[in-house]
Amino acid sequence: MNEETGPARVLLITDDARIGSAYALALEAHGYVVRQASSFVETLDSPMADPDVGVLCNLAVLAHPGQARQVLRVTDGLTPAALVREVHRRVALRATLGALSGWAA
């Protein structure tokens, strides 16, 4: 999340709607734009073609084509708060690497 690019975008793929909703609500409460899908197929032609972080939960083990974004695989028992912390960390890392590559150019 930054002023130049707006809120970070998270693509959340989970086959368990209840768990997915808990994660999505936690992420949205912290300012992320979340696109939730129940399967890899559902993400095809998604309006969120290049999210900042991809989150795969439960049986959703296939990543979306193109690995330009970071993919986070959720383990059993990860709390929504812990997921938010990990997404924060990854978004910050991506922003830092992007700034460094822009600075070096």
N, C-alpha and C positions, 0 to 999 in steps of 0.2 A: 504494500500500500504506500503510494507516494503521490505527491501533488502532480507530477508529470503524467503518470499513467493511470491514476485513479486506483480504486480498490483492487486488490489482488483477486484473481479468479481461480476458483477451485472446482475441478471436475471430480465429483464423488460417485463412484460406481460401487453399488452394494446390492446384493440380492435380498437383503432383509430390510424391508421398508421401515420398520420400527427403529432399528439401530441407525439406519441412514438418516431418518428424520432427526434423531437426537444429535448426531454429528453435524448435520446441516444447520440446525438451529444454533448450536454452539458456535459454529464458524460464522454464521450470519450475524450473531450477536457481537462478534468481534470485528465486524466491518467487511468481511469477505463476501464476494459475489459467488454463490454456489449454484452449480448445475448438477442435479442429482439424476442418476440413471440406474436402472436395475440390471443392465447387462452391457457388455461391450458393443453389441449390435445397436443398442439404443443410442449410443454416442455418435454413430456415423451421421454425417451431415449435421452435426450439432452446431448451434450458433456459437458455441464456445470451442472453436477449432483449436486454439492454442492456449490452454489454461496455464497459469503460473505453477500450479501443483495439481497432479492427478492423485487421487486417493482411491485405492482398491481395497475393498473389505470382503470378508466372508469368502464366498465361492467365486467372486469376481476376480479371477486371476490373470486375465488377459489384458495387457495394456493397449491403449488406443494407438493406432498406427502413428509413427513419428514420435521420437523420443526427445523433442525439443524442450519439453517441460520435465520437471522432476516428478517421479512417481513414488508415492509412499504406499507401502503395503501395510495394512492394519493387522495387528495380531489380536488374538482373542483377549478380551478383557481390557483393551485400551479404552480409557474413559474419554468422553467428549473433551474435557479440559486438557487432557494430555495430548489429544489430537490437535487441538488449537495451538498448544505450545510448539508442537513439532512443525505444524504448517507455518507458524510465525518464523521459526528458525530457517526453514527452507526458503520462504519468500525473501527474508533478509539476505540469505546467502546468494540467491539469484540476483537480487538487486545490486549487491556488492560486486559480484562478478561482472554484471552488465556495466556497472559504472567503471570498473577497472579496465575492461576491454575498450570502452568508449574513450577513457582517458589515455590509454596507450596508443590509440589510433591517430 
